[in-house]
Amino acid sequence: MKKITKTRFYKLGGLLVLGLFFACTNSNQTDTEESTSPPPPPFVAETVIVKGAFEFKGSTYGTISVNGTTWLGKNLDLETPDSWCYSDENAYCVSEGRLFRWEAAKKACEALGEGWHLATDEEWIALAKAFGGYHDWLTDRSSGDPYNSNSMLVEDGNSGFNGPLGGWRGSRGGFDAHGRGGYFWTGTSSDEMSAWYFQLSPAGGKLVRRQADQQMGMSCRCVRGN
């Protein structure tokens, strides 16, 4: 009988796996080493991370290049119209960046120079999949492992992204959710009034893709391609 590898067990359905298991136990061939081998890593094997730095108007931003796309390693803190510090306290801008309305976030990233832009929905999805996956709130379905990507991308995670749980500003004012969620605009609208964003959760939570009113204030991560 042909040897059945551990990888094949991952891909087969539950009933078929049981059938194969009993077939293997009835055979004279056994392979203890394969049956106890660890599962594949939670992020894709080809993920390549390169850390660097970017200077802008006297401020130094750490950067991470993930599979060729360069991301700022912290939230943008660039004062523009339609942007705020959480609770209107400057200390939050220093530690966690500003909260921008959607159009303001796009303009702020473009101000960094040629090639810089607010990370698109497609770029966020690629980032999420590089570290595990994401949960789509609209369809209530997960792609990959949204818990692992959340643990990698939050502040003090192992990716270098360091996403703080900086909360949001309501479309009519007022601040909320500091310490309970990090809310990051994408550069992609979902309709005329809304845009896609990604939400980081506290430890043990998952990375979620959602949509919101473009007038809300959220955090901003800029990217630059190859």
matplotlib code that plots the C-alpha trace (Angstrom):
import matplotlib.pyplot as plt

x = [0.0, 1.2, 2.3, -0.2, 1.5, 0.4, -0.2, -2.9, -4.6, -5.1, -6.8, -9.2, -12.7, -13.4, -15.1, -12.5, -9.7, -11.2, -11.4, -7.8, -6.7, -8.2, -6.8, -3.4, -3.7, -4.6, -1.5, 1.9, 3.4, 3.5, 5.1, 5.1, 7.3, 4.9, 1.8, 3.4, 4.8, 3.7, 1.0, 2.1, 2.9, -0.1, 1.2, 2.1, 5.6, 6.6, 6.1, 9.2, 9.6, 12.3, 12.4, 13.6, 13.0, 11.4, 12.1, 9.4, 9.5, 11.7, 9.9, 11.3, 8.8, 9.9, 8.8, 8.2, 8.3, 6.0, 6.4, 7.6, 5.1, 6.4, 4.2, 4.7, 5.5, 3.3, 0.1, 0.5, 0.7, 0.4, -1.9, -4.3, -7.9, -10.4, -8.0, -7.9, -6.0, -8.1, -10.1, -8.4, -5.3, -2.0, -0.4, -2.5, -1.3, 2.3, 1.8, -0.9, -1.2, -4.1, -7.7, -8.6, -11.8, -11.4, -10.6, -8.2, -6.4, -5.9, -4.5, -2.2, -0.6, -0.1, 1.7, 4.5, 5.8, 5.9, 4.4, 2.9, -0.8, -3.4, -3.3, -6.1, -8.5, -6.6, -3.3, -4.8, -6.2, -2.7, -1.2, -3.8, -3.2, 0.5, 0.1, -2.9, -6.1, -9.1, -12.8, -15.3, -18.0, -20.3, -20.4, -19.6, -16.9, -13.2, -10.4, -7.5, -6.7, -7.9, -6.8, -3.1, -3.0, -4.5, -1.9, 0.9, -0.3, -1.3, 1.1, 4.0, 3.2, 6.0, 5.4, 6.7, 3.3, 2.6, -1.0, -2.3, -5.9, -6.5, -10.3, -12.3, -14.0, -17.7, -18.9, -20.6, -17.9, -17.2, -14.5, -14.9, -13.3, -9.8, -8.0, -10.8, -10.1, -7.7, -9.6, -7.7, -9.1, -8.4, -8.2, -11.1, -14.7, -17.6, -20.2, -20.6, -20.8, -18.8, -15.3, -13.7, -11.6, -9.8, -10.3, -7.7, -8.9, -7.4, -5.4, -7.3, -9.5, -9.5, -8.7, -12.0, -12.8, -15.8, -17.2, -18.1, -19.2, -16.4, -16.9, -15.7, -12.2, -9.9, -6.2, -4.1, -1.4, 0.4, 2.1, 4.5, 4.9, 8.0]
y = [0.0, 3.5, 5.6, 8.4, 11.6, 14.0, 16.7, 14.6, 14.1, 17.9, 18.1, 15.2, 15.4, 14.0, 10.7, 9.9, 10.6, 8.0, 5.5, 6.0, 5.9, 2.5, 1.3, 2.4, 0.7, -2.6, -2.4, -3.7, -0.3, 2.4, 5.8, 7.3, 10.2, 11.5, 11.1, 13.3, 16.0, 19.6, 21.3, 23.8, 27.4, 29.7, 32.2, 31.6, 30.2, 32.8, 35.8, 37.9, 40.8, 43.5, 46.3, 49.8, 53.5, 56.5, 60.2, 62.8, 66.4, 65.6, 62.5, 59.0, 56.2, 52.6, 50.6, 47.0, 45.6, 42.6, 40.6, 43.8, 46.3, 48.9, 49.8, 52.5, 50.7, 53.0, 55.1, 58.4, 61.5, 64.3, 67.2, 68.0, 69.3, 66.6, 64.8, 64.6, 63.2, 60.8, 62.8, 65.9, 65.1, 65.5, 62.6, 60.2, 61.6, 61.1, 57.5, 56.3, 58.7, 60.8, 59.8, 60.9, 61.1, 58.9, 61.6, 63.3, 59.9, 59.5, 63.1, 62.7, 59.5, 61.2, 64.1, 61.7, 61.7, 59.9, 56.3, 56.7, 56.1, 54.9, 51.1, 49.8, 47.0, 44.6, 45.5, 45.0, 41.6, 40.6, 41.8, 39.8, 36.6, 37.0, 36.5, 34.2, 35.6, 37.8, 37.6, 39.3, 40.9, 41.4, 37.7, 36.4, 34.2, 33.8, 33.4, 31.6, 32.3, 35.8, 35.1, 34.6, 37.7, 39.8, 38.6, 39.3, 42.8, 44.3, 46.4, 44.2, 41.5, 39.7, 41.3, 44.8, 46.4, 47.4, 48.4, 50.1, 49.9, 53.6, 53.7, 55.9, 59.3, 59.4, 61.1, 63.8, 63.9, 62.0, 59.3, 55.7, 52.2, 53.2, 50.1, 47.9, 48.2, 49.6, 50.9, 51.3, 52.9, 51.3, 53.5, 51.6, 52.8, 50.3, 52.8, 56.6, 57.2, 54.3, 52.7, 49.5, 49.3, 46.7, 46.3, 44.9, 43.4, 42.9, 39.7, 36.6, 38.4, 38.4, 40.7, 41.8, 43.5, 45.9, 49.1, 52.4, 56.0, 57.9, 60.8, 58.7, 59.3, 56.2, 55.4, 55.6, 53.3, 54.4, 52.1, 52.3, 49.6, 48.2]
z = [0.0, -0.8, 2.1, 3.0, 4.1, 6.8, 4.2, 2.6, 5.9, 6.2, 2.8, 3.2, 4.7, 8.2, 7.1, 4.5, 6.9, 9.3, 6.5, 5.6, 9.2, 9.7, 6.4, 7.6, 11.0, 9.3, 7.1, 8.1, 7.2, 9.9, 10.1, 13.6, 12.6, 10.0, 12.3, 14.9, 12.6, 13.4, 11.2, 8.5, 9.7, 10.0, 7.4, 3.8, 3.3, 0.8, 3.1, 3.1, 5.6, 5.3, 7.9, 7.1, 7.8, 6.1, 6.9, 6.4, 7.7, 10.6, 11.7, 11.3, 10.5, 10.7, 7.6, 6.8, 3.3, 3.0, -0.2, -2.0, -0.7, 1.8, 4.7, 7.3, 10.6, 12.6, 12.1, 10.2, 12.4, 9.8, 10.8, 8.0, 7.8, 8.8, 11.1, 14.9, 17.9, 19.9, 22.5, 21.1, 23.2, 21.4, 23.4, 21.4, 18.1, 19.2, 20.3, 17.9, 15.0, 13.9, 13.1, 9.5, 7.5, 4.4, 1.8, 4.3, 4.8, 1.0, 0.7, 3.7, 2.3, -1.1, 0.7, 1.7, -1.9, -5.2, -5.0, -1.5, -1.1, 1.4, 1.3, -0.9, 0.1, -2.2, -0.4, 3.0, 1.9, 0.7, 4.0, 6.0, 4.0, 4.3, 8.1, 8.2, 6.8, 7.8, 8.6, 6.3, 8.4, 5.4, 4.4, 7.9, 6.4, 7.1, 4.7, 6.3, 10.0, 11.1, 14.7, 13.7, 11.5, 14.3, 16.7, 14.2, 13.2, 16.6, 18.6, 19.8, 17.3, 15.4, 12.0, 12.7, 11.8, 15.4, 15.0, 18.1, 19.3, 18.7, 18.5, 16.2, 15.8, 14.9, 11.7, 13.9, 16.5, 19.7, 20.2, 21.2, 21.3, 22.4, 23.6, 22.2, 18.5, 15.9, 12.8, 9.5, 6.4, 3.0, -0.1, -1.6, -1.4, -1.0, -2.3, -2.7, 1.1, 2.6, 2.4, 3.4, 6.6, 8.6, 12.3, 14.7, 18.0, 21.5, 22.2, 21.2, 18.7, 14.9, 12.0, 10.4, 7.1, 7.3, 5.8, 7.3, 6.6, 5.0, 7.4, 10.4, 11.7, 11.5, 11.6, 8.4, 7.0, 3.9, 1.4, -1.5, -4.1, -5.7]

ax = plt.figure().add_subplot(projection="3d")
ax.plot(x, y, z, "-o")
ax.set_aspect("equal")
plt.show()
